[in-house]
């Protein structure tokens, strides 16, 4: 991220030092790439809380540092505080509404909270702008499926099959979405229900 041109050299140095320290504290602890939730010990939780404090200090210096917002969201997500995580991911998304990684984070947190319409709304335009991002298309399709937007889910999964024809999971998701669309199967509300069904 480019430093704000109105910041002094001292502020830029403090900003970068705080951001580096926050990243170091959260490294190896935050959930990445939909990895399963892990059980944290007391000291690991303290490290994440301290990282959140440092990221917030970064934002006091540069209020549009969206990577710091994502860092806070990832820390809250790892701590199991999904409402807080979603709030921070949404703030980051306001700064970079076309960023597929941030859109996926919003979608992930919103989906876990059952706010599938929020996930669809955030990811829909980004998915259209990035039609070759298979991960984004899959996440968009999952959100659409759980929100009951079945035609959109089928289109998203068709796209993932085109992009990654070798992945059996994409084909199973497409088949399942079509079965739900034709009312052969009930509409799922959680990813666990989808995984169980496919």
Secondary structure, DSSP 4 states (H G I P E B T S, - for coil): -PPPTTS-HHHHHHHHHHHHHHHHHHTTTS--TTPPP----HHHHHHHHHHHHHHHHHHHH-TT-HHHHHHHHHHHHHTT-HHHHHHHHHHHHHH-TT-HHHHHHHHHHHHHTT-HHHHHHHHHHHHHHTTT-HHHHHHHHHHHHHHT-HHHHHHHHHHHHHH-TT-HHHHHHHHHHHHHHTTSSPPPSSHHHHHHH-
